[in-house]
Amino acid sequence: QLQLVESGGGLAQPGGSLTLACVVQGLTFTHFTMSWYRQAPGKGRELVASIKHGTDIVYADSVKGRFIISRDNDKNTVRLQMNSLKFEDTAVYYCRAEHILIPSQATYWGQGTQVTVSS
């Protein structure tokens, strides 16, 4: 059964840290580019970071130097380490799996996890 299950969201203070995890079941993990997106209230969904292979990584300008994306192919898991959190990082964070060769036919989303940055 195909599942993308996110965890690790919650409440953090400005300047604090959180680490999100997305465990993937039901697909060949190494065939997929893994990404984190986020959607703040009243805004569209935006790319936060993506990782295709170990060294093929993209970050949104707004999170460069603060967030780190990583993947563990043995555990079918992608993580997003979020440091130096800001109020504007508050959003629902979604994990996405996109097939490297047939992205239009095989792209899947998790259910989302809420991250709230508040003092």
Sequence and secondary structure as in RCSB ss.txt:
>XXXX:A:sequence
QLQLVESGGGLAQPGGSLTLACVVQGLTFTHFTMSWYRQAPGKGRELVASIKHGTDIVYADSVKGRFIISRDNDK
NTVRLQMNSLKFEDTAVYYCRAEHILIPSQATYWGQGTQVTVSS
>XXXX:A:secstr
  EEEEE  EEE TT  EEEEEEEESS GGGEEEEEEEE TTS EEEEEEESSTT EEE TTTTTTEEEEEETTT
TEEEEEE S  GGG EEEEEEEEESS TTT EEE   EEEEE  
